[in-house]
Amino acid sequence: MPHDYEKESRSLIQEALQEPLVRIPAPLKPAYYAHQKQLTLKYLLQVNLFAQLAYASYTLADIVVLNDILTLLILTKISYTLLIVMVTIWMYHSYRNLPVFDLLLPTSIIGASAIWFFNLNQSESASVLIYQYASLVFIVLANLCIQIRFWPSLITSGLITLVIYLGVYFNTHADPYQIFLFSLIYLPVLTFSLYISWNSTLKSRIVFLQYTLNEYNRQAFENMAHTDSLTGLNNRRCFEYLAQQLVQQNLARPAPMSLLVFDVDHFKQINDRYGHDIGDQVLQTIALSTHSEMRQHDILARYGGEEFIAFLPETSLDDALKIAERLRHKIENIVIDLDSQHRFSFSISIGAAILESCETDLLTLIKQADIALYQAKANGRNRVEAYDPDQILDGELQNWQVKPA
């Protein structure tokens, strides 16, 4: 039957792709995070570990520039690096919350920036004012690694900027000229890094939405190959493939399997009297009603013209006849309104057959059920008949041919 969820999702995706912000529709957010987790979780782990390694390696430069506070440098920076590395590894193996993991590096940089400027303010080195410009790397790293959502990067960037400016304020003893000079260099870098963050997250959303839309379109084309366009049921080729698969699987653990073949009584008269549009409506109504009666593992198809077929695994002939009778009764009580004054009803005839556990021939089963259908027609229509080999003339089954779809 038509996939309403896929149609709604496709519409939401197309609308989102036309928006400047390309927001992920709320129903698709879990799928978006799952998709991004598969693509980026390992990358985020590597980026976080390399960033911590880079931060720790700066200690070598610190030793040269801030050699008067070596013990404090090693104690603060190395300890903080080890702490963040352990948190990173734990989150990757145990927590695995992608939106949180995406913010781990920017959040850790807030603390790294605070430690950096704390150490600068403790040093008496003459190079402190120049060395503070190395803090630009913090905001670049923080925003380059954002992959999932942009607006949280605005918060983390704001906090990092606040920490850096507080550090510069105390480091320069509130010298307006030094703060202004620092701003001339820092603010363009901040703007550029935010643009990179925005562009990365935008591209992630576009790639996901386009990928999902392509998948829906691919599935739609595949469905066209094995789905009847009028009723939304399996077509004949798909039915025979799926049913044959179940027949083969049944060889390992034999169980009764039954088949129903049914069609509309006097369907040509319905078309001639009411038109083909009403005939199509009749077929769609039967498809919808029958689909609601089938179990999840049953295989239902439009087999050709006005003929339908249902394969019932693990179903005895008696149970199949009960299902058929329930379906026949349901169909005969359907009324189609042509207008306020005209309405009509219709009926189906059903043939049933069982595939014995020792048999593996699906085509033979279809022949038997179709012969039972003809018996139902001959006995007055709007009835169910089971295949009875004792009532079949010699050679009738061998000479039977499947009707063209």
Buried (B, 14 or more C-beta within 10 A) or exposed (E): EEBEEBEEBBEBBEEBEEEEEBEBBEEBEEBBBEBBBEBBBEEBBEBBBEBBEEBBEBBEEBEEBBEEBEEBBEEBBEEBBEEBBEBBEEBBEEEEEBEEBBBBBBBBBBBBBBBBBBBBBBBEBEEBBEBBBBBBBBBBBBBBBBBBBBEBBBEBBEBBBEBBBEBBBEBBEEBEEBBEBBEEEBEEBBEEBBEBBBEBBBEBBEEBBEEBBEEBEEEBEEBEEBBBEEBBBBBBEBBBEBBBEBBEEBEEEEEBBBBBBBBBBBBEEBBEEBEEEBBEBBBBBBBBBBBEBBEEEBBBBBBBBBBBBBBBBBBBBEBBBEBBBEBBEBBBEBEBEEEEEEEBEBBBBBBBBBBEEEBBEBEBBBBBBBBBBBBBBEEEEBBBBBBEEEEBEEEEBEEBEEEEE
